[in-house]
Amino acid sequence: KKYIYIVMDYCEGGELFARIVEEQTLTEAEAGST
């Protein structure tokens, strides 16, 4: 009960965090297609 696991789909084109840092903000559609 100490751990949290997050399972996500693989996204091509790099890491989402790097894209957020680069763009500053993303719309919901951009985040969904990144």
ChimeraX commands (.cxc) that place a marker at each C-alpha (Angstrom):
marker #1 position 0.00,0.00,0.00 radius 0.5
marker #1 position 3.04,2.27,-0.32 radius 0.5
marker #1 position 3.24,2.35,-4.09 radius 0.5
marker #1 position 1.25,3.92,-6.90 radius 0.5
marker #1 position 1.57,2.46,-10.39 radius 0.5
marker #1 position 0.64,4.45,-13.47 radius 0.5
marker #1 position 0.13,2.57,-16.72 radius 0.5
marker #1 position 0.10,4.68,-19.86 radius 0.5
marker #1 position 0.11,4.10,-23.59 radius 0.5
marker #1 position 3.41,4.53,-25.41 radius 0.5
marker #1 position 3.63,7.85,-27.24 radius 0.5
marker #1 position 5.99,8.24,-30.16 radius 0.5
marker #1 position 7.91,11.48,-30.60 radius 0.5
marker #1 position 9.56,11.88,-27.20 radius 0.5
marker #1 position 8.45,12.48,-23.66 radius 0.5
marker #1 position 5.31,14.43,-22.83 radius 0.5
marker #1 position 7.15,16.31,-20.06 radius 0.5
marker #1 position 9.72,17.62,-22.56 radius 0.5
marker #1 position 6.91,18.80,-24.84 radius 0.5
marker #1 position 5.18,20.59,-21.95 radius 0.5
marker #1 position 8.42,22.35,-21.00 radius 0.5
marker #1 position 8.98,23.34,-24.63 radius 0.5
marker #1 position 5.43,24.56,-25.32 radius 0.5
marker #1 position 4.61,25.86,-21.78 radius 0.5
marker #1 position 0.94,24.93,-22.24 radius 0.5
marker #1 position -0.91,22.31,-24.26 radius 0.5
marker #1 position -4.58,22.12,-25.11 radius 0.5
marker #1 position -6.38,18.92,-24.22 radius 0.5
marker #1 position -6.33,17.92,-27.91 radius 0.5
marker #1 position -2.57,18.55,-28.18 radius 0.5
marker #1 position -1.87,16.59,-25.00 radius 0.5
marker #1 position -4.01,13.73,-26.29 radius 0.5
marker #1 position -2.19,13.55,-29.60 radius 0.5
marker #1 position 1.36,14.10,-28.31 radius 0.5
marker link #1:1,2 radius 0.2
marker link #1:2,3 radius 0.2
marker link #1:3,4 radius 0.2
marker link #1:4,5 radius 0.2
marker link #1:5,6 radius 0.2
marker link #1:6,7 radius 0.2
marker link #1:7,8 radius 0.2
marker link #1:8,9 radius 0.2
marker link #1:9,10 radius 0.2
marker link #1:10,11 radius 0.2
marker link #1:11,12 radius 0.2
marker link #1:12,13 radius 0.2
marker link #1:13,14 radius 0.2
marker link #1:14,15 radius 0.2
marker link #1:15,16 radius 0.2
marker link #1:16,17 radius 0.2
marker link #1:17,18 radius 0.2
marker link #1:18,19 radius 0.2
marker link #1:19,20 radius 0.2
marker link #1:20,21 radius 0.2
marker link #1:21,22 radius 0.2
marker link #1:22,23 radius 0.2
marker link #1:23,24 radius 0.2
marker link #1:24,25 radius 0.2
marker link #1:25,26 radius 0.2
marker link #1:26,27 radius 0.2
marker link #1:27,28 radius 0.2
marker link #1:28,29 radius 0.2
marker link #1:29,30 radius 0.2
marker link #1:30,31 radius 0.2
marker link #1:31,32 radius 0.2
marker link #1:32,33 radius 0.2
marker link #1:33,34 radius 0.2
view
